[in-house]
Amino acid sequence: MQVSRRGLLAGAAAGGGLVVAWWLIPRTYRTPLVAARGEHVFGAWLKIAADGVVTVAVPQLEMGQGITTLLPQIVAYELGADWRQIAVEPAPVSGVYANVPLAREWVALWDSSFSGLSPASDDLLATRFAQSHRFNATAGGTSLAAYEQPCREAAAAARAMLAQAAAARWGVSWEECEVENGLVTQGANRASFGELAEDAAGYTAPDPPPLRPEPPREKPLPADVDGAPAFPRIDLPSKVDGSHRFAGDVRLPGMVFASIRHGPVDGSELESFDAKAAGGIKGLAGIVESKRWIAVAADTWWSAEAALTAMKPRFRTAAPVNSADIAARLDTLLTVGGAQTIAETGSGGGGLQRVDIGRRYEVEPAYAAPIETATATARFDDGRLDLWIATQAPEQARVAAARAIGIATEKVALYPTPAGGSFDARLEHDHAIEIALIAKALGRPVQLVWPRRDELIRARPRAPYWMLLGAQLAKGGPAGPGGAIEALRVRVATPPSAREFGQRLFANRTSMAAIRETAGEADPLAVQGAVPPYKIPAVLVEHIPAEIGLPVGRVRGNAWGPTIFAIESFIDEIAAKSKREPLSFRMAMLGGDVRLAACLQRAAQLAEWDGGVDQSGQGLACARLGEGPDAPRIACVATARQGEGGVRVVRLSAAVDIGRIINHDIARQQIEGGLVFGIGIALGNAVRLRGGLPEAAGDTALGLPTLADCPEMRVQFMPSDAAPADPGELGAVVAPPAIANALFSATGLRLRRLPLLSDGI
């Protein structure tokens, strides 16, 4: 860890305890990697084998975003390795892999008393927490921010060590050696990584490591050239041929398979079940009942599921949740609830002297619905638990499993597996707790797979949002056209979802306990995106913390999705009211954000923008996810056309600025995947709750887009030297408002609720 003298002084100014705590943080960590036969360890990030294979440790969950290609690609670039000899393994739990940027972003979630001291002390606090708690969660698009530099430094150190070993053989200076494509060369001398690995592992790397002059960047193929990417995804072949191993692919001697039933909400309690009804089903291995769920294990998962169905478990729910009650609660709070100020820019609330236009936007709960339901495999033996699981927060899952069965965390060995999708669903660790209890009760290896129904009813959706936006507009005159926003007030009624999630993740509380613990708390993370990217003289954002009785969590896009839908829809409504062209109206308000302006202009060119005139079927939206100089940006034009059966979105044209791009193919996959996810949010079905249960269970009830529903996509990345930014959420948050604005252009119907067809249209 590197801490400047200025940082230490800042910590001392806040209190001596911070500096003392810093001295207690380990300066170095024992290398957590273990070498297999023929391998040699080079620090915490890579191993080189005698056959030349370079294995990179990846401390982030692969859930489709390509991180098991991106981090190895960074290592390969800096090391000078041959991409064909790169392999990957999950990194073990260790403080050396701490995700400090995410810890800093979530500081209010793991330290409820945090009030902010100074940037230096905040960084120190986040570093201390992340390292001491082995916090390496995969979330918030922080993987590159957290791990690009450590990967580069580790690879540069290994490159120098290989060069030193070669130089000793050849009697030359190691600085004279070139390292590229898995070879070390100097004049006519050449040696492979495999030949040098054993000797090189004994050398000490220069400090600081000799980084290459330029950071890794992949040059895109020209637009008119088709060809394979320079760095194809490492996980792609095994996913295509079916050999990729997920948690559900683990097989252990004597293992049985379990299915499970949960009550409608966390407060539900198991009331009764008919165990005798399952007596005729062969291969039953045991029944495990908890206060809030019941599981059955058998020789096959289908037998376990059939037994549960036959047993007809019943649950008692004190306060069942209904969609109508949630809507009524949010409606009341939005108009009369006590609001807490989250953000003020310019002259803030005082700048709003009148409301020239006010609109209300409503966003229903949204579900992650990954392809793979919650799955885990476990073995409890001699007081130790082995756990195979896909989790975005491995140490927190490990702690939760240990607490559930009353053993020390050190007695739990967690083997990370990739996830078949997540969209942040695997930040929750309920299935880690359940599999630990089931494995201990049965005394034999067991694999738990949630039924699709339970994945939906047990999921914690993205919170519903009821939002009221009001604006004061400039009058037209000699100084310019009217309609410019002089002041904006954004009032948001939604649960404090981030704080609630933090209580579950870090304090290991149940959902209902988390709701009680965070009741009435303002939550800045729950209203991210409510401050628009435009230069508006006065902005006020208020949060009304809502208690709705429904546990909520994180879903792709998180708060950015609802708030950007409301902001970009509202901007379009103001432009229409003022008879302003939507693109030029936005451009006039961007101030100095030339990067977002460039995205808007390029998206318009890609879509052949015609001004969004009435009946054109084109709708525009843009977004900037964050306030820092490296925040990612996107602009999107949705094109809708009249067709048989109604209006259809036929094209999405997006221009994206995510800074320096390491892998263009993966970046494009993430943008396109996000746009499809956004289509599902915009045009899918709302999940209606009655008695705490969905009226229609199963993924088909969500109305998710099929391949036939996916429009043509035109995506272009803007050249940029900014630090790499995550593209994963951009498409998901910009597609819904662009589609809503396109439907208005095509039909004249303004839809202000997500999903857009949730009112029976």
C-alpha positions in Angstrom: 0.0 0.0 0.0 1.2 3.5 -0.9 0.3 6.4 1.4 1.6 9.8 1.0 2.9 12.0 3.8 0.1 14.4 3.0 -2.4 11.5 3.4 -0.9 10.6 6.8 -1.2 14.2 8.0 -4.8 14.4 6.8 -5.6 11.3 8.8 -3.8 12.7 11.9 -5.8 15.9 11.6 -9.0 13.8 11.8 -7.7 11.9 14.9 -4.7 9.9 16.0 -6.7 6.7 15.8 -6.6 6.7 12.1 -2.8 6.9 11.9 -2.4 4.2 14.6 -4.9 2.0 12.6 -2.8 2.6 9.5 0.3 1.3 11.2 -1.6 -1.9 12.0 -2.4 -2.6 8.4 -0.1 -5.3 6.9 2.4 -3.7 4.5 2.8 -6.9 2.6 0.8 -10.1 2.3 2.0 -13.7 2.0 1.6 -14.7 -1.7 -1.7 -16.5 -1.7 -1.1 -18.5 -5.0 -0.1 -22.1 -4.8 2.1 -23.6 -7.5 1.1 -26.8 -9.2 3.8 -29.2 -10.5 6.0 -27.4 -13.0 4.6 -24.0 -12.0 6.5 -21.0 -10.4 4.7 -18.2 -8.6 5.5 -14.6 -9.4 3.7 -12.6 -6.7 0.0 -12.6 -6.1 -1.2 -12.3 -9.7 0.5 -14.8 -11.9 2.3 -18.1 -12.3 4.5 -19.3 -15.1 4.8 -23.0 -15.9 7.7 -25.0 -17.5 5.6 -25.4 -20.6 5.3 -21.6 -20.9 1.6 -21.3 -19.8 1.0 -18.1 -17.8 -1.8 -18.4 -15.3 -3.4 -15.2 -14.1 -5.4 -15.0 -10.8 -8.6 -13.1 -11.2 -10.3 -11.9 -8.0 -13.6 -10.9 -9.6 -16.6 -13.0 -10.5 -17.0 -13.8 -14.2 -20.7 -13.4 -14.8 -20.6 -12.6 -18.5 -18.8 -9.2 -18.4 -15.5 -10.7 -19.6 -13.3 -9.9 -16.6 -11.5 -13.2 -16.9 -10.3 -11.9 -20.3 -9.7 -8.3 -19.4 -7.4 -8.7 -16.5 -5.3 -11.5 -18.2 -5.1 -9.3 -21.3 -3.6 -6.5 -19.2 -1.1 -9.0 -17.7 -0.3 -10.4 -21.2 0.4 -6.9 -22.5 2.6 -5.8 -19.7 4.4 -9.1 -19.4 4.9 -9.6 -23.1 3.2 -13.0 -23.1 1.7 -15.0 -26.0 -2.1 -14.7 -25.7 -2.4 -18.4 -26.8 -0.6 -19.4 -23.6 -2.7 -17.5 -21.1 -4.8 -19.3 -18.6 -7.0 -18.2 -15.7 -7.8 -19.3 -12.2 -10.0 -17.7 -9.5 -7.9 -15.8 -6.9 -8.1 -17.1 -3.4 -9.4 -15.0 -0.6 -6.7 -12.4 0.5 -6.4 -8.8 1.5 -4.0 -8.4 -1.4 -7.0 -8.4 -3.8 -8.9 -5.7 -1.9 -11.3 -3.7 -4.1 -10.5 -0.3 -2.6 -12.5 1.9 -5.1 -15.7 -0.1 -4.4 -15.1 0.1 -0.7 -14.7 3.9 -1.0 -17.9 4.1 -3.0 -19.8 2.0 -0.5 -18.3 3.4 2.6 -21.7 4.5 4.0 -22.9 1.0 3.6 -20.3 -0.7 5.7 -19.8 2.2 8.1 -23.2 3.8 9.0 -21.4 6.4 11.1 -19.3 7.7 8.2 -19.7 11.4 7.6 -16.6 12.1 5.5 -13.4 13.6 6.7 -11.1 14.4 3.7 -10.2 12.6 0.5 -7.0 11.3 2.0 -8.5 10.0 5.2 -11.5 8.6 3.2 -9.1 6.6 1.0 -7.2 5.4 4.1 -10.4 4.3 5.7 -11.5 2.4 2.6 -8.1 0.8 2.1 -8.0 -0.4 5.8 -11.5 -1.8 5.5 -11.1 -3.5 2.2 -7.8 -5.2 3.1 -8.7 -6.2 6.6 -12.1 -7.6 5.5 -10.7 -9.2 2.3 -13.3 -7.2 0.4 -13.0 -8.0 -3.3 -16.6 -7.7 -4.4 -17.5 -7.5 -8.1 -19.8 -4.5 -8.5 -20.2 -0.9 -9.5 -18.0 -1.3 -12.6 -14.8 -0.9 -10.4 -12.8 -3.9 -11.6 -10.4 -2.0 -13.9 -10.1 0.9 -11.5 -9.2 -1.5 -8.7 -7.0 -4.1 -10.5 -5.5 -2.6 -13.7 -2.6 -1.0 -12.0 -1.8 -4.0 -9.7 -1.9 -6.3 -12.7 0.4 -4.1 -14.7 2.9 -3.8 -11.8 2.9 -7.6 -11.1 3.4 -8.4 -14.8 6.1 -5.7 -15.2 7.9 -7.2 -12.2 7.7 -10.7 -13.7 9.0 -9.4 -17.0 12.0 -7.9 -15.4 12.7 -11.1 -13.5 12.5 -13.1 -16.7 14.9 -10.7 -18.3 17.3 -10.9 -15.4 17.3 -14.7 -15.6 18.0 -14.6 -19.4 20.7 -11.9 -19.0 22.5 -14.0 -16.4 22.7 -16.9 -18.9 23.9 -14.7 -21.7 26.2 -12.4 -19.7 24.5 -9.2 -20.7 22.6 -6.5 -19.0 19.0 -7.3 -18.4 17.9 -3.9 -19.7 19.2 -5.0 -23.1 16.7 -7.8 -23.3 13.4 -7.6 -25.2 10.3 -9.5 -23.9 7.5 -10.1 -26.4 5.2 -13.0 -27.5 6.3 -15.3 -24.7 10.0 -15.0 -25.6 13.0 -13.1 -24.1 15.5 -12.0 -26.8 18.8 -10.2 -27.0 20.4 -10.1 -30.4 20.6 -13.7 -31.6 19.9 -15.0 -28.1 16.3 -16.2 -27.3 14.6 -18.2 -24.6 11.0 -19.0 -23.8 9.2 -18.1 -20.6 9.0 -21.8 -19.8 12.8 -22.2 -20.1 13.4 -19.2 -17.8 10.6 -19.5 -15.3 12.4 -21.6 -12.6 15.5 -19.3 -12.6 13.4 -16.1 -12.9 11.3 -16.9 -9.8 14.4 -16.6 -7.6 15.2 -13.0 -8.7 14.0 -9.9 -7.0 12.0 -7.5 -9.2 13.1 -3.8 -9.5 11.2 -1.4 -7.3 9.3 0.3 -8.7 8.5 -2.2 -11.5 9.4 -1.0 -15.0 6.0 -0.4 -16.6 5.7 -0.1 -20.3 5.5 3.6 -21.5 1.9 3.3 -22.6 -1.0 1.7 -20.7 -2.8 -1.2 -22.5 -5.2 -0.2 -25.3 -6.6 -2.3 -28.1 -6.9 -0.7 -31.5 -10.3 -1.4 -33.0 -10.7 -3.0 -36.4 -11.7 -0.6 -39.2 -15.4 -0.3 -39.6 -15.3 -2.0 -43.0 -13.1 -4.9 -41.9 -14.5 -8.2 -40.5 -12.1 -10.3 -38.5 -11.5 -12.1 -35.3 -10.6 -10.0 -32.2 -7.0 -9.7 -31.3 -7.8 -11.0 -27.8 -10.7 -13.5 -28.0 -12.5 -14.3 -24.8 -10.8 -17.0 -22.8 -14.1 -18.4 -21.5 -15.8 -18.5 -24.9 -14.8 -21.9 -26.3 -15.9 -23.8 -23.1 -19.2 -21.9 -23.0 -19.9 -22.8 -26.6 -19.1 -26.5 -26.2 -20.7 -26.8 -22.7 -17.6 -27.7 -20.8 -17.6 -24.5 -18.7 -18.1 -25.5 -15.1 -20.6 -23.6 -13.0 -21.7 -24.3 -9.5 -24.3 -26.7 -10.8 -21.6 -28.7 -12.6 -19.7 -29.7 -9.5 -19.9 -33.4 -8.7 -18.7 -35.0 -5.5 -18.7 -38.6 -4.3 -21.9 -39.5 -2.6 -23.5 -36.2 -3.5 -27.3 -35.6 -3.4 -29.4 -32.9 -4.9 -31.7 -30.5 -3.1 -34.6 -28.2 -4.1 -36.2 -25.7 -1.8 -39.4 -23.7 -1.1 -39.4 -20.2 0.4 -42.3 -18.2 1.9 -43.5 -15.1 0.0 -41.4 -12.6 2.0 -38.6 -12.8 4.5 -41.1 -12.5 7.4 -42.9 -15.7 6.3 -42.7 -18.7 8.6 -43.1 -22.3 7.6 -46.5 -23.4 9.0 -47.0 -27.0 7.8 -46.1 -29.6 5.2 -47.2 -33.2 4.5 -44.0 -35.3 4.7 -46.0 -38.6 4.1 -47.1 -37.3 0.7 -43.5 -37.7 -0.6 -43.2 -41.3 0.6 -43.7 -42.9 -2.8 -40.9 -40.9 -4.4 -37.7 -43.0 -4.8 -34.2 -41.8 -3.8 -35.2 -39.3 -1.0 -32.2 -38.5 1.1 -33.6 -36.2 3.7 -35.8 -33.2 4.6 -34.3 -30.1 6.1 -36.7 -27.5 7.5 -35.9 -24.0 8.7 -38.1 -21.3 10.2 -38.6 -19.7 6.8 -37.9 -22.4 4.2 -38.0 -26.2 3.6 -35.6 -28.2 1.5 -35.7 -31.8 0.2 -32.6 -33.8 -0.9 -32.7 -36.8 -3.2 -30.7 -38.8 -5.7 -31.8 -36.4 -8.5 -33.0 -32.8 -8.3 -36.2 -33.7 -10.1 -37.1 -36.2 -7.4 -36.4 -33.6 -4.7 -38.6 -31.1 -6.6 -41.4 -33.6 -7.0 -41.3 -34.4 -3.3 -41.6 -30.7 -2.4 -44.5 -30.3 -4.7 -46.2 -33.3 -3.2 -45.6 -32.1 0.3 -47.4 -28.8 -0.3 -45.6 -26.7 2.2 -47.6 -23.8 3.6 -46.3 -20.5 5.0 -47.7 -17.9 7.3 -47.2 -14.3 6.4 -48.2 -11.6 8.8 -48.2 -8.7 6.3 -48.5 -9.8 2.7 -47.2 -7.4 0.1 -49.5 -6.2 -2.7 -48.5 -4.1 -5.7 -51.5 -1.9 -5.2 -50.6 -1.1 -1.6 -47.0 -0.3 -2.6 -48.2 2.1 -5.3 -50.7 3.8 -2.9 -47.9 4.2 -0.3 -45.5 5.8 -2.8 -48.2 8.0 -4.2 -49.0 9.4 -0.7 -45.3 9.9 0.2 -44.5 11.6 -3.1 -47.1 14.4 -2.4 -47.0 14.7 1.4 -44.0 12.8 2.7 -41.1 14.4 4.5 -38.2 14.8 2.1 -34.5 15.0 2.8 -32.1 17.0 0.6 -29.6 14.9 -1.2 -28.0 17.3 -3.6 -28.1 21.1 -4.4 -26.2 22.7 -7.2 -26.1 26.4 -8.1 -28.6 28.3 -6.1 -30.4 25.0 -5.2 -33.9 25.0 -4.0 -33.9 28.8 -3.7 -33.6 29.1 -7.5 -37.0 27.7 -8.1 -39.5 30.6 -7.9 -42.2 29.0 -10.0 -43.1 25.7 -11.7 -43.7 26.2 -15.4 -43.9 22.5 -16.1 -44.2 19.6 -13.7 -44.4 15.9 -14.5 -44.6 12.7 -12.5 -42.8 9.4 -13.5 -43.3 6.0 -12.0 -41.0 3.0 -12.2 -42.2 -0.5 -11.1 -39.9 -2.9 -9.4 -37.5 -4.6 -11.8 -36.0 -8.1 -11.4 -32.5 -9.3 -12.3 -33.7 -12.7 -13.6 -30.4 -14.3 -14.5 -30.4 -17.5 -16.6 -28.8 -19.5 -13.8 -30.9 -19.7 -10.6 -29.2 -19.5 -7.3 -27.0 -22.6 -7.1 -24.4 -23.9 -4.6 -22.6 -27.1 -3.7 -21.2 -27.9 -0.3 -19.6 -30.6 1.8 -19.5 -30.4 5.6 -17.0 -32.8 7.2 -15.2 -32.8 10.5 -16.2 -29.3 11.4 -15.1 -27.8 8.0 -17.3 -26.6 5.2 -16.2 -26.7 1.5 -18.4 -24.4 -0.6 -18.6 -24.1 -4.4 -20.6 -21.0 -5.3 -20.9 -18.1 -7.7 -20.8 -14.9 -5.6 -20.0 -11.3 -6.2 -18.9 -10.9 -2.6 -17.0 -14.1 -1.7 -15.7 -13.1 1.7 -19.2 -11.9 2.8 -20.7 -15.1 1.6 -18.1 -17.1 3.5 -18.7 -15.2 6.7 -22.5 -15.7 6.4 -22.2 -19.4 5.8 -19.8 -19.8 8.8 -22.1 -17.9 11.1 -25.2 -19.9 9.9 -23.7 -23.2 11.2 -21.7 -21.8 14.1 -18.1 -22.4 12.9 -15.2 -20.0 12.5 -14.8 -18.3 9.1 -11.4 -19.9 8.7 -13.2 -23.3 8.7 -14.9 -22.4 5.4 -13.2 -23.0 2.1 -15.0 -21.1 -0.7 -14.2 -22.1 -4.2 -15.5 -19.4 -6.6 -17.3 -20.5 -9.7 -18.5 -18.4 -12.6 -22.1 -17.2 -12.7 -24.6 -17.9 -15.4 -25.6 -14.2 -15.4 -26.2 -12.1 -12.3 -27.0 -8.4 -12.9 -26.1 -8.0 -9.2 -28.4 -10.8 -8.0 -25.3 -12.7 -6.8 -24.4 -10.0 -4.3 -26.9 -11.6 -2.1 -25.8 -14.8 -0.2 -29.0 -16.5 1.0 -28.1 -19.6 -0.9 -24.7 -19.7 0.8 -26.5 -19.8 4.2 -29.0 -22.4 3.1 -26.5 -24.8 1.5 -24.4 -24.6 4.7 -27.3 -25.6 6.9 -28.5 -28.3 4.5 -25.0 -29.8 4.2 -24.5 -29.9 8.0 -28.0 -31.4 8.6 -27.5 -34.1 6.0 -23.9 -34.9 6.8 -23.1 -35.6 3.1 -22.2 -33.5 0.0 -25.2 -31.7 -1.4 -26.0 -29.4 -4.3 -28.8 -26.9 -4.0 -30.6 -25.4 -7.0 -33.4 -23.0 -6.5 -36.5 -23.6 -8.7 -37.2 -20.8 -11.2 -40.3 -19.9 -9.1 -38.2 -19.4 -6.0 -35.6 -17.4 -7.9 -38.4 -14.9 -8.7 -40.3 -14.7 -5.4 -37.1 -14.7 -3.3 -35.3 -12.2 -5.5 -35.0 -8.7 -4.2 -36.0 -6.5 -7.1 -34.7 -3.0 -7.9 -36.8 -0.7 -5.8 -39.9 1.1 -7.3 -39.5 4.8 -7.8 -42.2 7.5 -7.8 -40.7 10.8 -9.0 -42.0 14.3 -9.3 -40.0 16.8 -11.5 -40.7 20.5 -11.7 -38.8 23.1 -13.7 -38.7 26.8 -14.1 -38.2 27.8 -17.8 -36.6 30.8 -19.3 -39.0 33.1 -21.3 -38.3 33.6 -25.0 -37.0 37.0 -26.2 -34.2 38.8 -27.9 -31.6 36.9 -25.8 -32.7 33.6 -27.2 -35.5 31.1 -27.5 -37.5 30.1 -24.5 -37.6 26.8 -22.7 -34.1 26.7 -21.2 -34.2 25.3 -17.7 -33.4 27.9 -15.1 -34.2 25.7 -12.1 -35.0 22.0 -11.5 -36.5 20.2 -8.5 -36.4 16.4 -8.4 -38.4 14.7 -5.7 -38.0 11.0 -5.3 -40.0 8.5 -3.2 -38.2 5.2 -3.0 -36.8 2.9 -0.3 -33.3 3.5 1.0 -32.3 0.5 -1.1 -28.5 0.8 -1.0 -28.5 1.2 2.8 -30.9 -1.7 3.1 -28.6 -3.9 0.9 -25.6 -2.8 2.9 -27.2 -4.1 6.1 -27.7 -7.5 4.5 -24.3 -7.7 2.9 -22.1 -6.3 5.7 -24.1 -6.8 8.9 -25.6 -10.1 7.8 -29.1 -9.0 8.7 -32.3 -10.5 7.4 -34.3 -8.5 4.9 -37.0 -7.4 7.4 -34.3 -6.5 9.9 -32.5 -4.4 7.3 -35.7 -2.6 6.4 -36.3 -1.8 10.1 -32.7 -0.7 10.6 -32.7 1.7 7.6 -36.3 3.1 8.0 -36.4 6.8 7.3 -32.8 7.1 6.3 -31.9 9.3 3.3 -29.8 7.3 0.8 -27.7 9.2 -1.8 -26.9 6.0 -3.6 -30.6 5.3 -4.0 -31.1 8.5 -6.1 -27.9 8.4 -8.2 -28.5 10.1 -11.5 -31.1 12.5 -10.3 -28.6 15.4 -10.8 -28.7 15.7 -14.6 -25.5 16.1 -16.7 -26.7 19.5 -17.9 -25.5 22.9 -16.8 -28.6 24.1 -15.0 -28.3 27.2 -12.7 -30.2 25.6 -9.8 -30.9 22.0 -9.0 -32.5 20.5 -5.9 -32.7 16.7 -5.4 -34.8 15.4 -2.5 -35.3 11.8 -1.3 -38.3 10.6 0.5 -37.3 7.3 2.2 -40.2 4.9 1.7 -41.0 1.8 3.7 -43.0 -0.4 1.4 -42.7 -3.8 3.1 -40.9 -5.3 0.1 -37.2 -6.1 0.4 -35.3 -4.5 -2.5 -31.8 -4.8 -3.8 -29.5 -4.2 -6.7 -30.3 -4.9 -10.4 -28.3 -3.8 -13.4 -28.5 -0.1 -13.8 -29.5 0.4 -10.1 -30.7 3.9 -9.3 -29.4 5.3 -12.6 -32.1 3.5 -14.5 -35.2 5.1 -12.9 -33.7 8.5 -12.4 -32.3 8.8 -16.0 -35.6 7.6 -17.4 -37.3 10.4 -15.5 -34.7 13.1 -16.4 -34.4 12.3 -20.1 -38.2 11.9 -20.5 -38.7 15.3 -18.7 -36.1 17.0 -20.9 -38.0 15.7 -24.0 -41.3 17.0 -22.6 -39.8 20.4 -22.0 -38.4 20.5 -25.5 -41.8 19.6 -26.9 -43.6 22.2 -24.8 -41.1 24.9 -25.9 -41.1 23.7 -29.5 -37.4 23.1 -29.4 -35.6 20.4 -31.3 -34.5 17.7 -28.8 -30.9 17.3 -29.9 -30.0 21.0 -30.1 -32.0 21.6 -26.8 -29.7 19.2 -25.0 -26.6 20.5 -26.7 -27.3 24.0 -25.5 -27.4 22.9 -21.9 -24.3 20.7 -21.7 -21.9 23.5 -20.7 -18.4 22.2 -21.0 -19.1 18.5 -21.3 -17.6 18.1 -24.8 -17.4 14.4 -24.4 -21.1 14.0 -24.0 -21.8 16.5 -26.7 -19.6 14.4 -29.1 -21.6 11.3 -28.1 -24.9 13.1 -28.9 -23.7 14.3 -32.3 -22.3 10.9 -33.2 -25.5 9.1 -32.2 -27.5 11.4 -34.2 -25.3 10.8 -37.3 -25.6 7.0 -36.8 -29.4 7.2 -36.6 -29.7 9.7 -39.4 -31.5 11.9 -37.0 -34.3 14.0 -38.5 -35.0 16.2 -35.6 -37.4 13.9 -33.8 -40.3 15.6 -35.5 -43.9 14.4 -35.0 -44.4 10.9 -36.5 -40.7 10.5 -37.1 -40.5 7.6 -34.6 -37.1 8.7 -33.3 -36.3 9.4 -29.7 -33.1 10.6 -28.1 -31.6 10.1 -24.6 -28.2 10.5 -23.1 -26.5 9.7 -19.8 -23.3 10.3 -17.8 -22.8 7.8 -15.0 -20.9 9.9 -12.4 -19.4 13.3 -11.9 -15.7 12.6 -12.2 -13.6 13.3 -15.3 -13.5 9.6 -16.2 -17.3 9.0 -15.9 -18.6 7.0 -18.8 -21.0 8.6 -21.3 -23.6 7.4 -23.8 -26.1 8.8 -26.2 -28.8 6.7 -27.9 -31.4 7.3 -30.6 -34.2 4.7 -30.6 -36.1 4.4 -33.9 -39.7 3.0 -33.8 -41.8 2.2 -36.8 -45.5 1.4 -37.4 -46.0 -2.2 -38.3 -48.4 -5.1 -38.2 -49.7 -5.3 -34.6 -48.5 -1.9 -33.5 -45.3 0.1 -33.1 -42.0 -1.7 -33.0 -38.5 -0.5 -32.0 -36.5 -1.3 -35.1 -33.1 0.3 -34.4 -31.0 1.5 -31.5 -28.0 3.8 -32.4 -25.5 4.5 -29.6 -22.3 6.5 -29.3 -20.3 5.6 -26.3 -17.3 7.1 -24.5 -15.8 4.8 -21.9 -12.3 6.1 -22.1 -9.3 4.0 -23.1 -10.7 0.7 -24.3 -8.8 -2.5 -23.5 -11.0 -5.0 -25.4 -13.4 -3.6 -28.1 -15.2 -6.9 -28.6 -16.1 -7.2 -24.9 -17.0 -3.5 -24.7 -19.4 -3.9 -27.6 -20.9 -7.0 -26.1 -21.5 -5.1 -22.8 -23.2 -2.2 -24.6 -25.4 -4.4 -26.8 -26.3 -6.6 -23.9 -27.2 -3.6 -21.8 -29.4 -2.2 -24.6 -31.2 -5.5 -24.7 -31.6 -5.5 -20.9 -33.0 -2.0 -21.2 -35.5 -3.2 -23.8 -36.7 -5.7 -21.3 -37.0 -3.0 -18.7 -38.9 -0.7 -21.1 -41.2 -3.1 -22.9 -41.4 -6.1 -20.6 -44.1 -6.9 -18.1 -44.4 -5.5 -14.6 -44.4 -8.2 -11.9 -47.7 -7.8 -9.9 -47.6 -8.9 -6.3 -50.6 -10.3 -4.5 -50.3 -11.7 -1.0 -46.5 -11.4 -1.3 -46.4 -13.6 -4.4 -46.1 -12.8 -8.1 -49.5 -13.2 -9.8 -47.6 -15.1 -12.5 -44.4 -16.9 -11.5 -41.6 -17.8 -13.9 -39.4 -15.8 -16.3 -42.1 -15.9 -19.0 -44.2 -13.5 -16.8 -41.4 -10.9 -17.2 -41.9 -10.6 -20.9 -38.2 -10.5 -21.6 -37.1 -9.8 -25.2 -36.4 -12.7 -27.5 -33.9 -12.6 -30.4 -36.8 -11.8 -32.7 -37.6 -8.7 -30.5 -34.0 -7.3 -30.7 -33.7 -4.4 -33.1 -30.7 -3.5 -35.3 -28.0 -2.0 -33.2 -25.4 0.6 -34.3 -22.8 1.1 -31.7 -19.7 3.3 -32.1 -17.1 4.1 -29.5 -15.6 7.6 -29.2 -11.8 7.8 -29.1 -10.6 8.8 -25.7 -7.5 8.9 -23.5 -9.5 9.0 -20.2 -9.1 6.1 -17.8 -11.1 3.0 -18.7 -14.7 3.0 -17.5 -17.2 0.2 -17.2 -19.7 -0.1 -20.1 -22.0 -2.7 -18.4 -24.8 -0.4 -17.2 -24.8 2.3 -19.9 -27.1 0.6 -22.4 -29.4 -0.6 -19.6 -30.1 3.0 -18.4 -30.3 4.9 -21.7 -32.5 2.5 -23.7 -35.8 3.0 -21.7 -36.0 6.8 -22.0 -34.8 6.7 -25.7 -37.6 4.1 -26.4 -40.2 6.2 -24.5 -39.3 9.3 -26.4 -39.4 7.3 -29.7 -42.8 6.0 -29.0 -44.0 9.5 -28.2 -42.6 10.7 -31.5 -44.3 7.8 -33.4 -47.7 7.9 -31.7 -48.0 11.1 -29.7 -48.6 9.1 -26.6 -46.4 10.1 -23.7 -45.7 7.0 -21.4 -44.4 8.0 -18.0 -44.3 4.6 -16.2 -41.8 1.8 -16.6 -42.4 -0.8 -18.0 -44.0 1.4 -20.6 -46.8 -1.1 -21.3 -47.5 -1.7 -17.7 -50.9 0.2 -17.8 -52.4 -2.3 -20.1 -51.5 -0.3 -23.3 
